[in-house]
Amino acid sequence: MGVGSRGEVGRAQIRRFTGASSTPARLRLARGIAAAACLLPGVVGMVQIATAATAPPTSPTRTYADLRAGVDTYLASSTVSAAGPGGDTKDANAALSLVTSRIGAAALLYPDRAKQLYTVSDQLAERQSQVDSARTKITTNSSSPVLSQPSDNFKESMNLLNTPPTGTSVSAGGSLAAIGGIGLFGGLGVSVWLARKTRRMVNPGLVGAIVLTGVVTIMGVQVLSSASISGASDDLASLRADAAASVEWEARTLLQGIDSTQALQARDEILRSSESRMSNISAAKPLWREFTGKAIKADQMTRSSIPTRQTAVTQRLADLRELSKGLATLDRADNNGMNRPNANVGYGLFALSLIAGASAWAGVGRRLAEYR
């Protein structure tokens, strides 16, 4: 084949890809892009709404209250374990594992607080090291506390948990809006290209698909945004945190350099201030009265041996677990305090996106048929 012949072949190939003969292939590609762009928001919306319908409830107040409760439960348990030879590390280890996992989950929910939260985690690990060291000093004849108070750095880090984030957690609604925007942009892009290619301004099937995609996106975002946690659920979590804090103050009577009377006075102040939460959670009053009625008396901690005080605080930790179970039952009765979306709405949005995808496919397909 001569040079001239090879040139003709090359020009023919170029015409095949850039000329009219390449239009059907481009239309097939555009049809696939348009259909996928319409389906994407429906698929994502369905998954996110179904997840939100069953996911554990969360809010900044509740998340941080659960963290405070976890930290104080760990501190009380670890103090008991290191107070004397009768201490058991099982509860302390379980409490540390739970609060550490909660800190990791909170860091994912509130990325802007991740650094502070991991500082708390580091301080807990350091405290555990102090607890382990204190336990090595315990003898069968120990008659005074061997575990010292937490460091100032520890206390400063724990104070970070008293101020929950002012915003909300990472939102599924926001991600669906972004996905929907991509879908709309893809559909509009195909529509503009098709109008220029065919010199027809409106493709009814494609326009209908774009409108349906917008509807799916807006409805999905609204449904996800309506999911919220009630104030009562926040108060229940805060009440649980107050209860844990009160037990932690009782456990402090087992630390070196602590005035038991002052510690129990601080405990009493926490219990009194918690009464203000009862207006929204009146159903919790019987549980709270039962818990506070079993509070350790001053003479139990000022005139007793370490083993006796260990037993008293261990019983208070058991009382705290019972209270937590009761509060959790009340929370579940309120649907975990959550205004949850209906999973069926997500399935309905997916059905609409299927219709939109089919409409886009058919709309571009009609233009493709003109080239056959």
Number of C-alpha atoms within 10 A of each C-alpha: 5 6 7 9 10 11 11 11 11 12 11 13 12 12 13 13 13 11 11 10 12 13 16 17 12 14 22 16 13 23 25 17 20 31 28 21 29 36 27 23 30 30 18 21 32 22 16 22 27 19 15 21 20 12 12 10 20 21 22 20 23 21 25 25 25 23 25 25 24 23 27 25 29 25 27 27 28 28 30 33 25 29 30 27 19 16 21 16 18 11 19 23 15 14 21 22 13 15 22 22 13 17 23 14 13 21 18 13 19 18 13 11 15 17 11 17 24 17 16 24 21 15 20 22 14 15 18 18 12 17 24 16 14 19 21 11 13 20 11 8 8 15 13 14 19 23 26 18 17 16 12 9 12 17 13 12 20 21 12 16 20 13 11 16 16 9 9 13 17 12 12 18 22 13 16 24 19 14 19 28 17 16 26 24 15 19 27 18 15 23 24 14 14 21 14 11 13 11 9 11 13 13 19 14 19 28 18 17 32 28 15 22 30 21 16 27 29 16 16 28 23 14 19 23 14 13 18 16 20 18 16 20 27 25 21 24 25 22 27 26 25 21 28 28 24 26 26 25 23 28 30 23 27 29 20 14 13 14 13 21 16 13 18 23 14 15 21 17 11 16 20 10 10 18 13 11 17 16 12 14 18 12 12 18 14 10 17 21 11 12 17 16 9 11 20 18 12 16 10 13 22 13 10 11 13 21 17 14 23 26 14 20 26 21 16 25 22 12 19 20 16 14 21 20 14 15 22 17 13 19 20 12 10 14 15 19 21 23 16 21 23 16 17 13 17 27 18 15 26 24 17 20 30 22 19 30 31 20 23 32 23 18 22 25 18 13 18 17 10 8 11 6
